[in-house]
Amino acid sequence: MNNLRKIGLSALAGSLATFSVNAADVSVSGGASITLDDSNRGKGNRGNGFYMGDSLNFAMSGETDGGIGIAVNYEIDGGALDDYNLKMSGDWGSLNFAGHGGSSAFGAIDDKTPNAYEEAWAIIDTDGTATTGSATVINGGGGNNMFVYTSPSMGGATLQVAYLNGGGSAGASSYTDMSVVMSPEAIDGLTIGVGLSDNTMLSGTVDVEETTMFATYAVGSMTIGVQSSDYDSETANSDLDSTAMSISYAVNDDISISYSKHDLDTESSTKGEQESTGISASFTSGGMTIAGAMNKVDNIAGTATRDAEGSEFTLSFAF
């Protein structure tokens, strides 16, 4: 461990030399899991339906002479460097630069309805591509090398703004989004939020705007949530709107169960309503978690002939 600490401190000193960090804390955490997937996600490379997940996280943090907090995080996933980011923080809030694997302000709240494991639209993947074979959802954009600013709490409200130069999709010149999430001090257990995104395209193509709003309320062992989202495109017959609702119940400190429903309407007159329902549960004891979900999606992407259902169960350990 002493050698590891020396290596980590040397790496941090090299990467943050400009900031002249006085001292740094280093931590290493990880996780491993065994999953039984009966939903075709990752079809073609998971053989009998079982697969293993693994993650090793290195976190290093310190403070500059000027009092700016600096934190660097690296994740090794599947034996390769995966997510990594650099965050600067102070009384003014924080600015995070996500080199890989970051979530935008909109993406962080695209589905805040409570669940014990997965959302109603998740799990299902009929062709293993995670795109054409999955349920359609309104989830904002984002990508690598993205800036995300988070404000300090202001009377229970927090503002986030994300910017990605070059946009979140092919042909985009820039992507920006923002969200405001509030937990009013006067109403214990209530959380509300709204998000907006704008994918500005290059000349000759279309712009895409998305909005979402949600509310969750926790009372005792029960939490309920509702969410409404819109996708507005200049392309004809491409607009979408969705509503989601769910309820979760904490049986005790270790066991939680939930039921969720998600409906998505398409503007096209040739497509119907996509309907998703799901139940999930989780059991946690120390660093071990057993969780699973059984979901069903009718009319995937609004196509009447595409109905599917699937399940996923995971045994995971954190260390």
C-alpha positions as CSV (number, residue, x, y, z in Angstrom):
1,M,0.0,0.0,0.0
2,N,2.9,2.4,0.7
3,N,4.3,1.8,-2.8
4,L,0.8,2.4,-4.2
5,R,0.5,5.6,-2.3
6,K,3.9,6.9,-3.5
7,I,3.0,6.1,-7.1
8,G,-0.4,7.8,-6.8
9,L,1.1,10.9,-5.2
10,S,3.8,11.1,-7.9
11,A,1.1,10.8,-10.6
12,L,-1.0,13.5,-9.0
13,A,2.0,15.8,-8.6
14,G,2.9,15.4,-12.2
15,S,-0.7,16.0,-13.5
16,L,-1.4,18.9,-11.2
17,A,2.0,20.6,-11.2
18,T,0.4,23.9,-12.4
19,F,-1.8,24.0,-9.3
20,S,1.0,23.3,-6.8
21,V,-1.1,21.1,-4.6
22,N,0.3,21.0,-1.1
23,A,-0.9,17.6,0.0
24,A,-3.0,14.8,-1.5
25,D,-5.2,12.0,-0.3
26,V,-5.2,8.7,-2.2
27,S,-7.9,6.0,-2.1
28,V,-8.5,2.8,-4.0
29,S,-12.0,1.2,-4.2
30,G,-13.5,-1.4,-6.4
31,G,-16.3,-3.8,-7.1
32,A,-17.1,-7.1,-8.8
33,S,-20.3,-8.7,-9.9
34,I,-21.8,-11.8,-11.5
35,T,-24.9,-11.1,-13.6
36,L,-27.5,-13.4,-15.2
37,D,-28.9,-11.5,-18.3
38,D,-32.0,-12.8,-20.0
39,S,-32.6,-9.7,-22.0
40,N,-30.1,-10.0,-24.9
41,R,-28.0,-7.0,-23.8
42,G,-24.6,-7.6,-25.1
43,K,-25.9,-10.4,-27.4
44,G,-23.2,-12.4,-29.1
45,N,-20.5,-12.0,-26.4
46,R,-22.0,-13.3,-23.3
47,G,-22.5,-17.0,-24.1
48,N,-24.8,-18.7,-21.7
49,G,-26.2,-15.4,-20.2
50,F,-23.8,-15.1,-17.3
51,Y,-21.1,-12.4,-17.3
52,M,-18.8,-10.7,-14.8
53,G,-18.4,-7.1,-14.1
54,D,-15.3,-5.5,-12.5
55,S,-14.3,-2.0,-11.6
56,L,-11.2,-0.5,-9.8
57,N,-11.3,3.1,-8.9
58,F,-8.4,5.4,-8.0
59,A,-9.2,8.7,-6.4
60,M,-6.7,11.4,-5.6
61,S,-7.5,14.8,-4.0
62,G,-5.7,17.8,-2.6
63,E,-5.9,21.6,-2.3
64,T,-3.9,24.4,-4.0
65,D,-2.2,27.3,-2.2
66,G,-5.2,29.4,-3.2
67,G,-7.7,27.1,-1.5
68,I,-9.0,25.4,-4.7
69,G,-9.9,21.8,-4.2
70,I,-8.6,19.4,-6.8
71,A,-9.8,15.8,-7.3
72,V,-8.8,13.3,-10.0
73,N,-10.6,10.0,-10.6
74,Y,-9.6,7.1,-12.8
75,E,-11.6,3.9,-13.3
76,I,-10.2,0.6,-14.7
77,D,-13.1,-1.4,-16.0
78,G,-12.7,-4.8,-17.8
79,G,-8.9,-4.5,-17.5
80,A,-8.8,-1.2,-19.4
81,L,-8.9,2.5,-18.5
82,D,-12.5,3.6,-18.7
83,D,-13.9,6.7,-17.0
84,Y,-11.8,9.6,-15.8
85,N,-12.3,13.2,-14.7
86,L,-10.7,16.2,-13.1
87,K,-12.7,18.4,-10.7
88,M,-12.0,21.8,-9.2
89,S,-14.1,23.1,-6.3
90,G,-14.5,25.9,-3.9
91,D,-17.1,28.1,-2.2
92,W,-18.3,29.0,-5.8
93,G,-19.2,25.4,-6.5
94,S,-17.4,22.9,-8.7
95,L,-16.2,22.6,-12.3
96,N,-15.8,19.0,-13.6
97,F,-14.0,18.1,-16.8
98,A,-15.1,14.6,-17.8
99,G,-12.4,13.2,-20.1
100,H,-14.5,10.0,-20.5
101,G,-17.7,8.7,-19.0
102,G,-19.2,11.9,-17.6
103,S,-22.9,12.6,-17.2
104,S,-24.4,15.9,-18.5
105,A,-26.7,18.0,-16.3
106,F,-29.7,16.7,-18.3
107,G,-28.4,13.2,-18.2
108,A,-28.1,13.2,-14.4
109,I,-31.9,13.8,-14.1
110,D,-33.3,12.2,-17.3
111,D,-35.2,9.6,-15.1
112,K,-35.4,10.4,-11.4
113,T,-38.4,8.1,-10.7
114,P,-37.4,5.8,-7.8
115,N,-36.5,2.2,-8.4
116,A,-34.8,-0.6,-6.5
117,Y,-32.6,-1.6,-9.5
118,E,-33.5,-0.5,-13.0
119,E,-36.0,1.8,-14.8
120,A,-39.0,0.3,-16.6
121,W,-37.5,0.9,-20.0
122,A,-34.1,-0.6,-19.2
123,I,-33.0,-4.2,-19.5
124,I,-34.7,-4.9,-22.8
125,D,-32.5,-5.2,-25.9
126,T,-33.8,-7.4,-28.7
127,D,-30.8,-7.4,-31.0
128,G,-27.9,-6.6,-28.6
129,T,-27.0,-3.3,-30.2
130,A,-28.2,-1.2,-27.2
131,T,-29.7,1.2,-29.8
132,T,-32.2,-0.1,-32.3
133,G,-33.1,-3.1,-30.1
134,S,-33.8,-1.0,-27.0
135,A,-36.7,1.1,-25.8
136,T,-36.7,4.7,-27.0
137,V,-36.1,7.3,-24.2
138,I,-35.5,11.0,-23.9
139,N,-32.2,11.3,-22.1
140,G,-30.3,14.3,-23.3
141,G,-26.9,14.2,-24.8
142,G,-23.2,14.4,-23.8
143,G,-19.9,12.8,-24.6
144,N,-16.2,12.8,-23.7
145,N,-14.3,16.0,-22.8
146,M,-17.3,17.7,-21.4
147,F,-17.4,20.5,-18.8
148,V,-20.0,20.4,-16.0
149,Y,-20.5,23.3,-13.5
150,T,-22.4,22.6,-10.3
151,S,-23.4,25.5,-8.1
152,P,-23.4,25.4,-4.3
153,S,-26.8,24.8,-2.7
154,M,-28.9,28.0,-2.6
155,G,-31.8,27.6,-0.3
156,G,-32.1,23.9,-1.2
157,A,-31.7,24.5,-5.0
158,T,-28.7,23.4,-7.1
159,L,-27.9,24.5,-10.6
160,Q,-25.9,22.4,-13.1
161,V,-24.7,23.5,-16.5
162,A,-22.9,21.3,-19.1
163,Y,-21.1,22.2,-22.3
164,L,-19.6,20.0,-24.9
165,N,-17.6,21.6,-27.7
166,G,-18.4,19.7,-31.0
167,G,-21.8,18.5,-29.7
168,G,-23.1,15.2,-28.5
169,S,-23.8,13.7,-32.0
170,A,-22.3,13.6,-35.5
171,G,-22.6,16.9,-37.3
172,A,-23.3,18.9,-34.1
173,S,-21.3,22.1,-33.5
174,S,-22.0,22.3,-29.8
175,Y,-24.1,20.8,-27.0
176,T,-25.3,22.6,-23.9
177,D,-27.8,21.7,-21.2
178,M,-28.7,22.7,-17.7
179,S,-30.8,21.5,-14.7
180,V,-32.1,22.9,-11.5
181,V,-32.9,20.5,-8.7
182,M,-34.6,21.7,-5.4
183,S,-35.4,20.1,-2.1
184,P,-37.6,22.8,-0.4
185,E,-36.6,23.2,3.2
186,A,-40.3,23.8,4.1
187,I,-41.5,20.4,2.7
188,D,-39.5,17.5,4.0
189,G,-39.1,14.6,1.5
190,L,-40.0,16.6,-1.6
191,T,-37.5,17.0,-4.5
192,I,-38.4,18.7,-7.8
193,G,-36.3,19.4,-10.9
194,V,-36.3,20.7,-14.4
195,G,-33.8,20.2,-17.3
196,L,-33.2,21.7,-20.7
197,S,-30.9,20.7,-23.5
198,D,-29.9,22.1,-26.9
199,N,-28.0,20.2,-29.6
200,T,-26.9,22.9,-32.1
201,M,-26.2,21.4,-35.5
202,L,-24.0,22.6,-38.3
203,S,-25.5,24.6,-41.1
204,G,-27.9,22.6,-43.2
205,T,-29.0,20.1,-40.5
206,V,-31.6,20.3,-37.7
207,D,-31.4,21.4,-34.1
208,V,-32.8,19.3,-31.3
209,E,-34.1,20.6,-28.0
210,E,-35.2,18.5,-25.0
211,T,-36.9,19.3,-21.7
212,T,-37.8,17.3,-18.7
213,M,-39.3,17.9,-15.2
214,F,-39.8,15.6,-12.3
215,A,-41.0,15.4,-8.7
216,T,-40.3,12.8,-6.0
217,Y,-41.8,12.6,-2.5
218,A,-40.5,10.3,0.2
219,V,-42.7,9.7,3.3
220,G,-41.7,7.0,5.7
221,S,-40.5,3.9,3.9
222,M,-42.2,4.9,0.6
223,T,-41.1,7.1,-2.3
224,I,-43.2,8.0,-5.3
225,G,-42.1,9.9,-8.4
226,V,-43.4,11.3,-11.7
227,Q,-41.6,12.7,-14.7
228,S,-42.5,14.3,-18.0
229,S,-40.1,14.8,-20.9
230,D,-40.2,16.2,-24.5
231,Y,-38.0,15.9,-27.5
232,D,-38.4,18.6,-30.1
233,S,-36.8,18.2,-33.5
234,E,-37.0,20.3,-36.7
235,T,-37.3,17.0,-38.6
236,A,-41.0,16.3,-39.5
237,N,-42.7,13.6,-37.5
238,S,-39.8,13.1,-35.1
239,D,-41.1,14.8,-31.9
240,L,-41.5,12.6,-28.8
241,D,-43.0,13.0,-25.4
242,S,-42.9,10.7,-22.4
243,T,-44.4,10.2,-18.9
244,A,-43.0,8.0,-16.2
245,M,-44.2,7.1,-12.7
246,S,-42.9,4.7,-10.1
247,I,-43.2,3.8,-6.4
248,S,-40.5,2.2,-4.3
249,Y,-40.8,0.7,-0.8
250,A,-38.0,0.1,1.7
251,V,-39.2,-3.1,3.5
252,N,-36.3,-2.6,6.0
253,D,-32.8,-1.1,5.9
254,D,-31.6,-3.9,3.6
255,I,-34.5,-4.7,1.3
256,S,-36.3,-2.5,-1.3
257,I,-38.8,-3.2,-4.0
258,S,-40.3,-1.0,-6.7
259,Y,-42.8,-0.9,-9.6
260,S,-42.4,1.6,-12.5
261,K,-44.2,2.5,-15.7
262,H,-43.0,4.6,-18.7
263,D,-45.0,5.6,-21.7
264,L,-43.6,7.3,-24.8
265,D,-45.7,8.9,-27.6
266,T,-44.4,9.6,-31.1
267,E,-45.5,12.4,-33.4
268,S,-45.6,10.0,-36.4
269,S,-49.0,8.9,-37.5
270,T,-47.6,5.5,-38.5
271,K,-46.3,4.7,-35.0
272,G,-48.1,3.8,-31.8
273,E,-47.3,4.4,-28.1
274,Q,-44.4,2.6,-26.5
275,E,-45.4,1.2,-23.1
276,S,-42.8,-0.1,-20.6
277,T,-43.5,-1.6,-17.2
278,G,-41.1,-3.1,-14.7
279,I,-40.6,-4.5,-11.2
280,S,-37.3,-4.6,-9.3
281,A,-35.9,-5.5,-5.9
282,S,-32.6,-5.3,-4.1
283,F,-31.1,-6.8,-0.9
284,T,-27.9,-5.2,0.6
285,S,-25.8,-6.6,3.4
286,G,-22.5,-5.0,4.1
287,G,-20.6,-4.8,0.8
288,M,-22.8,-7.4,-0.9
289,T,-25.9,-6.6,-3.0
290,I,-28.3,-8.9,-4.7
291,A,-30.6,-7.1,-7.1
292,G,-32.8,-7.8,-10.1
293,A,-35.5,-6.6,-12.4
294,M,-38.2,-8.0,-14.7
295,N,-39.3,-5.6,-17.4
296,K,-41.6,-5.6,-20.4
297,V,-41.8,-3.2,-23.3
298,D,-44.6,-3.2,-25.9
299,N,-44.3,-1.4,-29.2
300,I,-40.6,-0.7,-29.0
301,A,-39.9,2.6,-30.8
302,G,-43.6,2.8,-31.6
303,T,-43.6,-0.3,-33.8
304,A,-46.6,-2.5,-33.1
305,T,-44.9,-5.8,-34.0
306,R,-42.0,-5.3,-31.5
307,D,-42.9,-6.5,-28.0
308,A,-40.3,-7.9,-25.7
309,E,-39.7,-8.8,-22.1
310,G,-36.6,-9.7,-20.1
311,S,-35.0,-10.0,-16.7
312,E,-31.6,-9.4,-15.1
313,F,-30.2,-10.5,-11.8
314,T,-26.9,-9.4,-10.3
315,L,-24.8,-10.4,-7.3
316,S,-22.2,-7.6,-6.6
317,F,-19.5,-6.8,-4.1
318,A,-18.0,-3.5,-3.1
319,F,-14.6,-3.2,-1.5
